[in-house]
Amino acid sequence: VAALGRCFRCCDQDADGALSERELRRLHIAAFGCDLAPDELTALLRLVGMHLPEGVRLPEGGRGGVLLLPGLCFLVALLLERGEQPPDANSGEAAGAKAGFALGGGSASRCE
């Protein structure tokens, strides 16, 4: 969980405690090598919201939303439950840096 927290902080570019759609898409590209379509992103956030409401913040009746740290933990656990291999903690942190989240402006300290 600590490693996921570090990964989350690296990817939370604006340090607001939530991964915006843009931040989540950039993390997904860096970690898995592919982008999420807008409908896939919405479905992912809704999935988390259905199973772990405290893992997301969703606007009423619309698209969008943000992923919170418990939501990221839920998604990684779901991957493991399905027998899929999520990126390891080091590659997740590297993915955050690769996506440009940990560079400049002293933001790298969020990744420790």
C-alpha positions as CSV (number, residue, x, y, z in Angstrom):
1,V,0.0,0.0,0.0
2,A,2.9,2.4,0.8
3,A,4.3,1.8,-2.7
4,L,0.9,2.6,-4.3
5,G,0.7,5.7,-2.2
6,R,4.1,6.8,-3.6
7,C,2.9,6.1,-7.1
8,F,-0.3,7.9,-6.5
9,R,1.6,11.0,-5.2
10,C,3.9,10.9,-8.2
11,C,1.0,11.0,-10.6
12,D,-1.1,13.5,-8.7
13,Q,0.5,16.4,-10.6
14,D,-1.5,19.2,-9.0
15,A,-1.2,17.6,-5.5
16,D,-4.9,17.8,-4.9
17,G,-5.2,14.3,-3.5
18,A,-7.0,12.9,-6.5
19,L,-6.1,11.7,-10.0
20,S,-8.0,13.7,-12.5
21,E,-9.0,12.1,-15.8
22,R,-5.9,13.6,-17.4
23,E,-3.6,12.3,-14.7
24,L,-5.2,8.9,-14.7
25,R,-4.9,8.6,-18.5
26,R,-1.3,9.6,-18.4
27,L,-0.6,7.1,-15.7
28,H,-2.3,4.4,-17.7
29,I,-0.3,5.2,-20.8
30,A,3.0,5.2,-18.9
31,A,2.2,2.0,-17.0
32,F,0.4,-0.1,-19.7
33,G,1.5,1.6,-23.0
34,C,-2.0,2.5,-24.1
35,D,-4.6,5.2,-23.6
36,L,-8.0,4.9,-22.1
37,A,-11.0,6.0,-24.3
38,P,-13.3,8.5,-22.6
39,D,-16.0,5.8,-22.2
40,E,-13.5,3.3,-20.7
41,L,-12.4,5.9,-18.3
42,T,-16.0,6.7,-17.2
43,A,-16.7,2.9,-16.9
44,L,-13.5,2.5,-14.8
45,L,-14.5,5.3,-12.4
46,R,-18.1,4.0,-12.2
47,L,-16.8,0.5,-11.4
48,V,-14.7,1.8,-8.5
49,G,-17.7,3.9,-7.4
50,M,-20.0,0.9,-7.3
51,H,-17.7,-1.3,-5.3
52,L,-15.8,1.3,-3.2
53,P,-17.6,4.7,-3.1
54,E,-14.8,6.3,-1.1
55,G,-12.4,5.5,-3.9
56,V,-13.8,8.1,-6.3
57,R,-15.5,11.4,-6.5
58,L,-18.1,11.4,-9.2
59,P,-20.2,14.3,-10.4
60,E,-23.9,13.8,-10.2
61,G,-25.4,12.5,-13.5
62,G,-22.4,13.3,-15.7
63,R,-19.2,12.2,-17.1
64,G,-16.0,12.7,-15.3
65,G,-14.8,12.3,-11.8
66,V,-11.5,11.7,-10.0
67,L,-9.8,8.6,-8.6
68,L,-8.7,8.6,-5.0
69,L,-5.9,6.5,-3.4
70,P,-8.4,3.8,-2.1
71,G,-9.7,3.6,-5.7
72,L,-6.2,2.9,-7.0
73,C,-5.7,0.3,-4.4
74,F,-9.0,-1.3,-5.4
75,L,-8.0,-1.4,-9.1
76,V,-4.7,-3.0,-8.3
77,A,-6.4,-5.6,-6.1
78,L,-8.9,-6.3,-8.9
79,L,-6.0,-6.9,-11.3
80,L,-4.4,-9.3,-8.9
81,E,-7.7,-11.1,-8.2
82,R,-8.1,-11.7,-11.9
83,G,-4.6,-13.1,-12.1
84,E,-3.2,-10.1,-14.1
85,Q,0.1,-8.6,-13.4
86,P,-0.1,-4.9,-12.5
87,P,3.0,-2.8,-12.9
88,D,5.3,-3.3,-9.8
89,A,5.8,-0.5,-7.4
90,N,9.0,0.6,-8.9
91,S,7.6,0.6,-12.5
92,G,4.6,2.5,-11.2
93,E,6.8,5.1,-9.7
94,A,8.9,5.1,-12.8
95,A,5.6,5.5,-14.9
96,G,4.8,8.6,-12.9
97,A,8.2,10.0,-13.6
98,K,8.1,8.9,-17.2
99,A,4.7,10.7,-17.6
100,G,6.4,13.8,-16.4
101,F,4.7,14.0,-13.0
102,A,7.8,13.9,-10.8
103,L,9.8,16.4,-12.8
104,G,10.6,20.0,-11.8
105,G,9.1,22.4,-9.4
106,G,10.1,20.3,-6.3
107,S,7.3,17.9,-7.1
108,A,9.7,15.0,-7.0
109,S,9.5,15.0,-3.2
110,R,5.9,13.8,-3.5
111,C,7.3,10.6,-4.9
112,E,9.3,9.7,-1.8
